[in-house]
Amino acid sequence: MSNDVTSTDGGASTAPPTRRRRALWVAGVAGLTGVVGLAALGGIAARNDKPKSDQVSDAQPSTNRQNVSDDGGAAKGGATDDGGQDDDWSGDDWSGFDDRSGKDGKDGKHDEKDRTKQVPCDSDKLIQAITFANNEDGGVLELAKGCTYTLTRNQDGNGLPVITEHITLKGEHTTIGREATADYFRILNVGAGGHLTLKGLSIKGGQTLRSPATADPATVWAPYSTHGRSTVAEPPAVAAPATKPATAAGAGPAAAAAAKPSATAAKPATKAAAKAAPAKATAKAAAPKATAKPAAKAAPAKTAAAAAKAAPTAIKAATAKPVAAVAKPVGAGTTVAPLVEQPGFTDGAGVLVQPGGRAEILDSELLYNQSGSNGGGLANFGSTRLSKTTVAHNTAFHFGGGIFNAGVLQVDESKIKDNTGIIGGGGISNGAARIFTDDVDGGSVWVYKSEITDNETLGFGGGVLDVEGTTTLHQTTVSDNTALLAGGGVAVADSQLTLKDATVAKNSTAGVGGGLAVTFDSVATIENSRIKDNTAGFFGAGLFNEDSVTTLRESEVSGNRAVGPFGSGGGIYNTDGGEVSLYRTKVTHNFATLPPGGISNGLGSFVRLDDESAVSANRPTNCLNVPGCF
């Protein structure tokens, strides 16, 4: 379920519009009349953070642009519409458009030439063209070269009409952006049955309204990691915010779930049954209290960590997984489980792909978009592919600063960089942890020959986060990302992670898992990959494995450093019944403040080394509680 209330065009899946005849379209006439405008959205004015030309991504064009807005400005020397009609659009409501009388061909479709339309450098013309394409079974829209289509108005939170047909937007050094002082809205929304293809475009400056309720990353992530929770007591930067989450949100997670209307609380019975247990439900509200203590009252991190490990089994089970407790409405047992997750109204500031929708973003950019919830640049709940595309300088107040996924996502030969996800997943978030209502299951993510760099979060997963999903990183580099709590490079919880011929390097965290944090009953497979030069303030600078199963084959864990005063397990830190198996793998030249520098294995946990693996040259020692390693 989403963390936000959905609406027809703002987030929830919508059916393609009906083909009703509208009074505004007359046979043989392409002219339009004004329609009723929208009331301005409430809230504070959007920020004006126009980037300088030297701040954009590597793929940002340097061609001089024409700047127009959708409040009546037309391109100089721009072509007029077919038939020489005025074709003016003076309102804010696109629902008044209708089909032309008569369609070509027996099947009602035009040939390719008729379906391709050149759109002059005028935002009103772009809106008209998309609306017409929706009513005419799609089309190819060729946008003006070097033009900036500036949007100043919106309908139901969307700067352009919701895509409900197969529509291609082609540009060359072309930008579609939101006017910085306009009301809050996203740029593009792909509805159910819609198929959007972007080529050679920059989608810039979309912004959706932030929820007035706030959430603290430490509280959100407390149920997912005992050690992640205990480490927040030591660094002042983490401990200070931990005193305010419950009151800022109005109540703890359980209270928030109980206060939520039954429509949102009605998580499918099948999923609730799979997740919920009496012990978990009763202790969920109490779990954040461990992180909400002020720094002045917190025990030293080493003591806190030991206490956390020694906690009774019932307490560990109670905090093991966030669930929707006591919020099940009467009759919920008969609720039909939805097949897909639903987006929230503020998800996806640049592009939102709804369930049943498809998008292909090719040779394009998603820049400087800001989501009030999930997915600053892109929120995908359907099926999306990004190829040779840059996603940069985007922000999400919850998850997925660059990209949020709850569907099927493919990223190839692309760059995900300089994005910020406040709660988790600075670069990419595949799923989301529970904040106010329930978690969002991750979908499937495959990243190939790409770079995920310089992203950040205050929670888990500076580069990549996966919550209850499947993520594969193939021939991909995850580097120079930062997470305050855990998983500077990659963090997974209750997920399946595969790294194949991948590099996780120079990532950092103040907590645990500088390179990777594998937690909460996850399964990770690392093949022919390199985990090197990562740093952590506490445990597992290279790899932190907690209550999960991780296998490394023909890989390298080297040069990682656990540099905090209680830092341990510079290479690998395995705890809480976790299992780590190494085959033909080297763990070398790692460092920790406290021994061991190589591999630390907790009581009740298991580390297996085959005869072809090597653990050497780590400081101050190589291993702790690892058979065959000293």
Secondary structure as GFF3:
##gff-version 3
##sequence-region A 1 630
A	DSSP	three_ten_helix	53	55	.	.	.	ID=ss1
A	DSSP	beta_strand	66	69	.	.	.	ID=ss2
A	DSSP	three_ten_helix	82	84	.	.	.	ID=ss3
A	DSSP	three_ten_helix	94	96	.	.	.	ID=ss4
A	DSSP	alpha_helix	112	115	.	.	.	ID=ss5
A	DSSP	beta_strand	116	119	.	.	.	ID=ss6
A	DSSP	alpha_helix	123	135	.	.	.	ID=ss7
A	DSSP	beta_strand	139	143	.	.	.	ID=ss8
A	DSSP	beta_strand	147	151	.	.	.	ID=ss9
A	DSSP	beta_strand	166	178	.	.	.	ID=ss10
A	DSSP	beta_strand	188	190	.	.	.	ID=ss11
A	DSSP	beta_strand	195	204	.	.	.	ID=ss12
A	DSSP	alpha_helix	217	221	.	.	.	ID=ss13
A	DSSP	three_ten_helix	222	224	.	.	.	ID=ss14
A	DSSP	alpha_helix	226	231	.	.	.	ID=ss15
A	DSSP	alpha_helix	236	239	.	.	.	ID=ss16
A	DSSP	three_ten_helix	241	243	.	.	.	ID=ss17
A	DSSP	alpha_helix	245	249	.	.	.	ID=ss18
A	DSSP	alpha_helix	253	259	.	.	.	ID=ss19
A	DSSP	alpha_helix	262	265	.	.	.	ID=ss20
A	DSSP	alpha_helix	269	275	.	.	.	ID=ss21
A	DSSP	alpha_helix	278	284	.	.	.	ID=ss22
A	DSSP	three_ten_helix	287	290	.	.	.	ID=ss23
A	DSSP	three_ten_helix	295	297	.	.	.	ID=ss24
A	DSSP	alpha_helix	301	309	.	.	.	ID=ss25
A	DSSP	alpha_helix	313	318	.	.	.	ID=ss26
A	DSSP	three_ten_helix	332	334	.	.	.	ID=ss27
A	DSSP	beta_strand	351	353	.	.	.	ID=ss28
A	DSSP	beta_strand	358	362	.	.	.	ID=ss29
A	DSSP	beta_strand	365	367	.	.	.	ID=ss30
A	DSSP	beta_strand	370	371	.	.	.	ID=ss31
A	DSSP	beta_strand	378	380	.	.	.	ID=ss32
A	DSSP	beta_strand	383	387	.	.	.	ID=ss33
A	DSSP	beta_strand	390	392	.	.	.	ID=ss34
A	DSSP	beta_strand	395	396	.	.	.	ID=ss35
A	DSSP	beta_strand	403	405	.	.	.	ID=ss36
A	DSSP	beta_strand	408	412	.	.	.	ID=ss37
A	DSSP	beta_strand	415	417	.	.	.	ID=ss38
A	DSSP	beta_strand	420	421	.	.	.	ID=ss39
A	DSSP	beta_strand	428	430	.	.	.	ID=ss40
A	DSSP	beta_strand	444	448	.	.	.	ID=ss41
A	DSSP	beta_strand	451	453	.	.	.	ID=ss42
A	DSSP	beta_strand	456	457	.	.	.	ID=ss43
A	DSSP	beta_strand	464	467	.	.	.	ID=ss44
A	DSSP	beta_strand	470	474	.	.	.	ID=ss45
A	DSSP	beta_strand	477	479	.	.	.	ID=ss46
A	DSSP	beta_strand	482	483	.	.	.	ID=ss47
A	DSSP	beta_strand	490	493	.	.	.	ID=ss48
A	DSSP	beta_strand	496	500	.	.	.	ID=ss49
A	DSSP	beta_strand	503	505	.	.	.	ID=ss50
A	DSSP	beta_strand	508	509	.	.	.	ID=ss51
A	DSSP	beta_strand	516	519	.	.	.	ID=ss52
A	DSSP	beta_strand	523	527	.	.	.	ID=ss53
A	DSSP	beta_strand	530	532	.	.	.	ID=ss54
A	DSSP	beta_strand	535	536	.	.	.	ID=ss55
A	DSSP	beta_strand	543	546	.	.	.	ID=ss56
A	DSSP	beta_strand	549	553	.	.	.	ID=ss57
A	DSSP	beta_strand	556	558	.	.	.	ID=ss58
A	DSSP	beta_strand	561	562	.	.	.	ID=ss59
A	DSSP	beta_strand	572	575	.	.	.	ID=ss60
A	DSSP	beta_strand	579	583	.	.	.	ID=ss61
A	DSSP	beta_strand	586	588	.	.	.	ID=ss62
A	DSSP	beta_strand	591	592	.	.	.	ID=ss63
A	DSSP	beta_strand	599	601	.	.	.	ID=ss64
A	DSSP	beta_strand	606	609	.	.	.	ID=ss65
A	DSSP	beta_strand	614	616	.	.	.	ID=ss66
A	DSSP	beta_strand	623	624	.	.	.	ID=ss67
###
